[in-house]
Amino acid sequence: MAEKQDKLNKLARDVLILSRNTLLVNLRFLDAALSQFQLFPIEESTLLTDGKYILYNPKHVLESYKTAKEIPIRDYLHIVMHCVFKHMYIDPTLNRPYWDLACDIAVENVITELGLKAVTTARERQQVQYIAAIKKELKHVTAEKIYSYLRQSIPDLKKVAEIRGLFYADNHEIWYMTATEIEARFG
């Protein structure tokens, strides 16, 4: 059983390294940001980052790759963009569901605007109407501005969760954890 898990971990790690390398070829200016992570397999969740590690569930990565090879590439860039924009350094008084969605919309918008074929996925097409509505209202499409917009325009948390499903690439729970909690959970 351990041998099978090691194979899964290696395959998923190879997919993530291939994803990073694909991004490096297309986005050389992001070399430092793309290469900063250590990859660490976990058995739960999907993908997470604390800015130093990408914690990945091998089954999730491989299922994503099986669905479309562009998904892990887009997900990797999604995580990198959260770090570039420092989304994980948050005010503890922020409303988590709104902040998580705002951050995801902001990075997915940037990724779409790059126009890279290597990161084009079905989820991008599903996001178009939401991003267009936000761009109509906001001059600058940043997580902070989107957060305020969402808080004013979508009072229903069920609707927020539904929309987040269209923009979801990674789990943000690690952003809200202390170093001790992270160590106890993933250590």
N, C-alpha and C positions, 0 to 999 in steps of 0.2 A: 504493500500500500504506500509506503514512504517513497519507493522508487517511482511509482506512478505520479505522486504529488510533485516530486522533484522534476519530472519531465514536464508536467503542466506549468510549473513555475518557470522553467527554462524557456519553454515555448512562448509564454506570455511576456517574459522579459525580452526575448528576441523581437517580439512584435512591438514592444515599447521602444526598443533601441532602433528598430527599423523606422518607426514613426518619428523619433527624434532626428534620425539621419535624413529622412525625407524633408523634414522642416529645415534642417541645416542647409540643404541644397537650395531650397527655395527662399529662405530668409536668413542669409548669412549674417546680417546685421544683428540678429538675435542670438548669436553663437553663445555668448556667456550665459544668457538667460536659459537657453535650451539645454545647456550642458551642466547646469549646476546641481542637478538632482541625483541622489542615490536612490536606486529602485529597491523596494522592500515588499515582498509578498505578504498578503494577509488573507485570512480565510473568510472574512465577513466584509460587508459593504461593497463598494464598487471601486472608485478611485478617490484618493484623498491626498492633500499636500499640506505641509506645514512650512513650505518654502525651502526646506532642506531635502526632504524625502518625498518621493511619490510612493505612496502605499497603494498597492494594487491587488485586487482579487483576480488571480489568474483565470478563473472560469469566466468572469465578467469580460476581461480583456479578450480572451479567445472567442467568446460568443459575439462580441462586438465586431471583431475582425472577420468572423465567419459571415456576419450579416452584410458588411461592406468594409473593404480594407481601408477606406477613408475615415471611418469612425474613430479608431484609436489615434489616428494622426490629428484629427480635429480635437479630440479629447485632450491629447497631450498639449496642443497649443492653447486650449482653453485653460488648462491648469497654469501654464506659463504666463498667460495674460493676467490671471488673478494675481500672480506674484509680481509681475511688472507694475500693475496698478495698486499693489499693496492692499488688496481687498481683505486679507485675513487680519489686518491690524485695525480692529473695530472698536467703536464706542460700545461698551457693554449695555447701554440703554437703548440701542437700536432694536427695532422689532425684527427678529431673526428671519421669519418667512419673507418679509418684504426686502430685507437686505440681501438675502440669498438670491432671490429672483432678480433684483436690480443688478447685482454683480454678474449674474449669468447673462442677462440681456446685454449688458455693456460689453462683455468679452465676445459674446456671439456676434454682436454687431460689428466689432472690429475685425473679427475673423472673416465674416462675410464680405466686408469692404475690401479686404486684401485681394479678393477675387482669385484665389488659388484653387486650381482644379483638384489638387491633392487633398483638400479639406472640404470639398463640396459633398454634402450628405443630404438625405431626405429631410432631416430635421431643419436644415437651413430654409428649405422651401416652406415648411410649416410655420416658421417664425416671421415671415415677411409681413403679414398684416399687423402683427403686434409692434414690430419695429417701426413700420411706416406710421402708425398712429402716434407713437412716442416722438418720432422725428417731427411730426406736425406741431407738437406742443412744446418741444424743447429745442433750444438753440444748440446746446451742447449735450451729447448723449453720454454722460458719465454715470457711474453707479450712484453717486450722491444725488444727482439731479433726478435720475430715474426713481430712486428710492422715494424722494419727496412726491414726485408725480404719482407713483403707485399708491402711496398712502392717501393721497387726496382723491384719486379716481377709482380705486378698487377697494371698497371697504370690506368685501367678503373674502375671508381667508381661504375658503374652499375654492374660489375663483383663482386666487393667487397660487394655490397648490396645483390647480389644473394647468395654468399658464406655465408654471415652472417646469412641468413635465416636458414641455416643448423645448426648453432651453437647458435642461439638465445634462451635465456631462460628468460631474464629480460631486462627492458628498462634502459638505462644508462643516460637518460637525466638529472636526479637529480644530477649526478656527476658534471655537468657543471653549476649548478645553485648556486646562493648566498643563504645564510640563509634567507634573506628577500624574495627572489623569491620562495623558498620552502614554507615558511610560507604563502605567498599570494596564492599560487596554491593549497597546500594540507592542510594548517592550519586548 
